[in-house]
Amino acid sequence: MTRDDILANLDKPWDIVVVGGGITGAGVFSQACEAGYSCLLLEQRDFAWGTSSRSGKLVHGGLRYIAQGQIRTSFHSVQERQALLKRYAGLVTPLDFVVPVPPGGFIVRCGLGCLLAVYDQMAGRRSRQFIPASVLANHVPPMAAASRGAWQFTDGTTDDARLVLRVLADGRRLGGVAANYVEVKDLLRDATGRVAGVAASDRESGRTWEVRCRVVINATGVWADELRQALGYPRQLRQLRGSHLVFPHHRLPLTHSIALQHPKDRRNMYVIPWEGRILVGTTDLDHQAPLSYEPRMAPEEGAYLLETIQAAFPDAHLVAEDVISTTAGVRPVVNTGKKDPSKESRDEVLWVDPGMVTISGGKLTTYRYMAMKALRAATRELPPPSPRTATPETLDGLSPRLLGRYGPDAPRVLALAGDGGLQTIADTQYWWEELDWAATNEQVLHLEDLLLRRTRVGLLLPNGGADMLSSVRARVQTLLGWTDDKWNQEVVAYQALWQTAYSPSLLTRTA
Ligand SMILES: Cc1cc2nc3c(=O)[nH]c(=O)nc-3n(C[C@H](O)[C@H](O)[C@H](O)COP(=O)(O)OP(=O)(O)OC[C@H]3O[C@@H](n4cnc5c(N)ncnc54)[C@H](O)[C@@H]3O)c2cc1C
C-alpha cells in the first residue's frame, strides 16, 4: 500500500482507532485485527519513534522487581518473555546474564540464589547456575566485583524497534491500517460527551481528517496524559529518562550480559552484547525537556554510565572516546512522588472513559498483556469479536535472524538478494537487502527512519554511518522516489539529529 492509499482510508468509520505506534499501540493493533475488528493506528512521528526504540533491549522478567516486591510485574514479565522467545524466535533471543558475587559475599550469594529460584519457578524451568571465579574468567573479561564467582541465568533480548515493526506487520496482514507521521490533535465527542473519534493531521502535508470510530485506544506511552487532559484529567504520569552508551565489542568482548551496580549509589545496571556491540545502561532521572524534542543524554548521565563500566572492568580502560553512540528514552511511569525514581512501580496503568481506553506504563516485555487488558476494557464499546488468523506459510530453511525480523515476509526479503546471497552492511549484522525492503515496503519517509529504526546502523557505526551514506544513496534513493534535493535535505536533517541526540559528544557537551 502506498502512503496515498493509506491516507485515503482514514475517512472511513473504524471499530478501533489506536493512537501511538510504539510497542503498546502495535500490540493493541495486532490483537484488535486478530479479533476481527477494523483497526486504524496513527503515529505522530515514525513507528517506534518514542520510547520503544530507546529501551534497554531486554525481554526480561526483571529480577530487581522481585527484590523490590513487585512480584506481579515480574510474574507477567517472565510469562511474556517465555511467550515472545517462542513467538518471535530469531528476533527475541535468549540472553545469558551473569551476576557477580562480591568479596565476602556469602549472604549476597544466598540471597541471589533465592531470588533466582523464584525467577526460575515463575518460568517453570531452571536456568540458574553458580559459576566459580576460576571458571568465570573464561566467560568474561576480568571483573573487579566477581572475586567470589557469579550466578548465571537466562533472560531475553531483542531489537525493540524491529519488534514494533514485526507486530505491526502481523496486524496489517489481517487487514489493519497503520499510518506514520499522522498526529492526533484532538478527540471528537458526540452529543453526550462520549469520545467518538479523533481529529488527525498529516505532519508531512498538513492535511487533516476527522476520523470516526467506536472506541479510541490511547497507547501514547509517556504522552498519554495529553489526550486525557482533553477530557479534563490532571497529569498523572512521571517522565523518567534513561540513557545508554554503545561501545565497540572489541573494547569489551563480552559473550554474556552482566548485571552490575554503580560503584557509589549501588543502583542496578547492566552491560549487554547487542547487535555486535556492547550496550551499557541505564540511568533513571526526571526528564524536564518538552516531549516534542528528541530526548538526549545529559553529560552527567554519560559520566555515571562510564563510572560504572570503568569500576567493573578496570583493565579494559574504557573512556568517552570509545563510545560509538548514545541513546535516551523516556519511561511512562505513574507518579506516586517517590524520591528515588527507580522505586516508582513499572506496572501498567489502565484508565477507562466513555469511548476511550488509555493504557500506559508497563514494559516492552509486557506489551501483549497490556494490549489484551486494553482490548478487554474496550469490548463494551464493540460488537462481539470474530477472530481471524493469517494463512500460515512454510518458512523452512531460512536464517533465524531473517525469519525473526520479517516473519512471513522473510522469503520476499531474501528474494531481493542476487546469486551471492544477502550482503552484510559494513561490520554489522544487517543486510543491504533490508534497506531495499524497508525503502519499498516499510513506510520510510525520512532517512532517520531507515538508519535508526528499520535498521539500527545509525547507532552501530561511527558518526551514525556517515561513511556509508553514498552507498545507501546508491541503493535506496530511486526506490524511495527521492530527488537529489530531497536526498540532500534528508542527509542534512539526519546528521543534525544524530549530532543533537545520539552523538558521543553528548558526554562532554556543556549546554
Ligand atoms: C531507558 C529505558 C530502558 C528500558 N528498558 C526496557 C527493557 O530493557 N525491557 C523492557 O521490557 N522495557 C524497557 N523499558 C520500558 C519500555 O521501553 C516502554 O515501557 C515501552 O517502550 C513503552 O511503549 P509504548 O508503546 O507504551 O510507548 P512509546 O514507545 O513511547 O509509544 C508511544 C507513541 O505514541 C506516539 N504519540 C504520542 N502522542 C501522539 C499523538 N497525539 N498522535 C499520534 N501518536 C502519538 C509517540 O510518538 C510514540 O511513538 C525501558 C524504558 C526506558 C526509557
The ligand as an SDF file (V2000), in Angstrom:
LIG
                    3D

 53 58  0  0  0  0  0  0  0  0999 V2000
   15.8870    3.7960   29.1380 C   0  0  0  0  0  0  0  0  0  0  0  0
   14.7820    2.7780   29.1030 C   0  0  0  0  0  0  0  0  0  0  0  0
   15.0950    1.4340   29.1330 C   0  0  0  0  0  0  0  0  0  0  0  0
   14.0750    0.4880   29.0810 C   0  0  0  0  0  0  0  0  0  0  0  0
   14.4200   -0.8140   29.0320 N   0  0  0  0  0  0  0  0  0  0  0  0
   13.4700   -1.7540   28.9290 C   0  0  0  0  0  0  0  0  0  0  0  0
   13.8380   -3.1040   28.7790 C   0  0  0  0  0  0  0  0  0  0  0  0
   15.0270   -3.4260   28.6800 O   0  0  0  0  0  0  0  0  0  0  0  0
   12.8460   -4.0170   28.7040 N   0  0  0  0  0  0  0  0  0  0  0  0
   11.5350   -3.6770   28.7860 C   0  0  0  0  0  0  0  0  0  0  0  0
   10.6930   -4.5670   28.7550 O   0  0  0  0  0  0  0  0  0  0  0  0
   11.1430   -2.3800   28.8970 N   0  0  0  0  0  0  0  0  0  0  0  0
   12.0720   -1.4190   28.9500 C   0  0  0  0  0  0  0  0  0  0  0  0
   11.7360   -0.0930   29.0270 N   0  0  0  0  0  0  0  0  0  0  0  0
   10.3200    0.2700   29.0040 C   0  0  0  0  0  0  0  0  0  0  0  0
    9.7690    0.2330   27.5770 C   0  0  0  0  0  0  0  0  0  0  0  0
   10.7090    0.7580   26.6630 O   0  0  0  0  0  0  0  0  0  0  0  0
    8.4820    1.0460   27.4940 C   0  0  0  0  0  0  0  0  0  0  0  0
    7.6120    0.6130   28.5100 O   0  0  0  0  0  0  0  0  0  0  0  0
    7.7800    0.8590   26.1700 C   0  0  0  0  0  0  0  0  0  0  0  0
    8.6610    1.0390   25.0830 O   0  0  0  0  0  0  0  0  0  0  0  0
    6.6310    1.8660   26.0630 C   0  0  0  0  0  0  0  0  0  0  0  0
    5.9830    1.6170   24.8400 O   0  0  0  0  0  0  0  0  0  0  0  0
    4.7060    2.4670   24.4390 P   0  0  0  0  0  0  0  0  0  0  0  0
    4.2390    1.9610   23.1420 O   0  0  0  0  0  0  0  0  0  0  0  0
    3.7260    2.4450   25.5670 O   0  0  0  0  0  0  0  0  0  0  0  0
    5.2470    3.9420   24.3320 O   0  0  0  0  0  0  0  0  0  0  0  0
    6.0860    4.5910   23.1260 P   0  0  0  0  0  0  0  0  0  0  0  0
    7.0290    3.6400   22.5460 O   0  0  0  0  0  0  0  0  0  0  0  0
    6.6260    5.8820   23.6070 O   0  0  0  0  0  0  0  0  0  0  0  0
    4.9850    4.8460   22.0300 O   0  0  0  0  0  0  0  0  0  0  0  0
    4.0310    5.8850   22.1440 C   0  0  0  0  0  0  0  0  0  0  0  0
    3.9200    6.5080   20.7800 C   0  0  0  0  0  0  0  0  0  0  0  0
    2.8090    7.3970   20.7650 O   0  0  0  0  0  0  0  0  0  0  0  0
    3.1100    8.4130   19.8480 C   0  0  0  0  0  0  0  0  0  0  0  0
    2.2050    9.5380   20.0890 N   0  0  0  0  0  0  0  0  0  0  0  0
    2.1840   10.3530   21.1610 C   0  0  0  0  0  0  0  0  0  0  0  0
    1.2120   11.2790   21.0340 N   0  0  0  0  0  0  0  0  0  0  0  0
    0.6070   11.0420   19.8460 C   0  0  0  0  0  0  0  0  0  0  0  0
   -0.4620   11.6750   19.1460 C   0  0  0  0  0  0  0  0  0  0  0  0
   -1.0950   12.7300   19.6570 N   0  0  0  0  0  0  0  0  0  0  0  0
   -0.8130   11.1880   17.9350 N   0  0  0  0  0  0  0  0  0  0  0  0
   -0.1920   10.1040   17.4040 C   0  0  0  0  0  0  0  0  0  0  0  0
    0.8420    9.4760   18.0330 N   0  0  0  0  0  0  0  0  0  0  0  0
    1.2250    9.9320   19.2430 C   0  0  0  0  0  0  0  0  0  0  0  0
    4.5600    8.7300   20.1370 C   0  0  0  0  0  0  0  0  0  0  0  0
    5.1960    9.3910   19.0700 O   0  0  0  0  0  0  0  0  0  0  0  0
    5.1430    7.3540   20.4090 C   0  0  0  0  0  0  0  0  0  0  0  0
    5.7830    6.7880   19.2820 O   0  0  0  0  0  0  0  0  0  0  0  0
   12.7160    0.8860   29.0550 C   0  0  0  0  0  0  0  0  0  0  0  0
   12.4020    2.2480   29.0250 C   0  0  0  0  0  0  0  0  0  0  0  0
   13.4210    3.1950   29.0260 C   0  0  0  0  0  0  0  0  0  0  0  0
   13.1070    4.6520   28.9550 C   0  0  0  0  0  0  0  0  0  0  0  0
  1  2  1  0
  2  3  1  0
  2 52  2  0
  3  4  2  0
  4  5  1  0
  4 50  1  0
  5  6  2  0
  6  7  1  0
  6 13  1  0
  7  8  2  0
  7  9  1  0
  9 10  1  0
 10 11  2  0
 10 12  1  0
 12 13  2  0
 13 14  1  0
 14 15  1  0
 14 50  1  0
 15 16  1  0
 16 17  1  0
 16 18  1  0
 18 19  1  0
 18 20  1  0
 20 21  1  0
 20 22  1  0
 22 23  1  0
 23 24  1  0
 24 25  2  0
 24 26  1  0
 24 27  1  0
 27 28  1  0
 28 29  2  0
 28 30  1  0
 28 31  1  0
 31 32  1  0
 32 33  1  0
 33 34  1  0
 33 48  1  0
 34 35  1  0
 35 36  1  0
 35 46  1  0
 36 37  1  0
 36 45  1  0
 37 38  2  0
 38 39  1  0
 39 40  1  0
 39 45  2  0
 40 41  1  0
 40 42  2  0
 42 43  1  0
 43 44  2  0
 44 45  1  0
 46 47  1  0
 46 48  1  0
 48 49  1  0
 50 51  2  0
 51 52  1  0
 52 53  1  0
M  END
$$$$
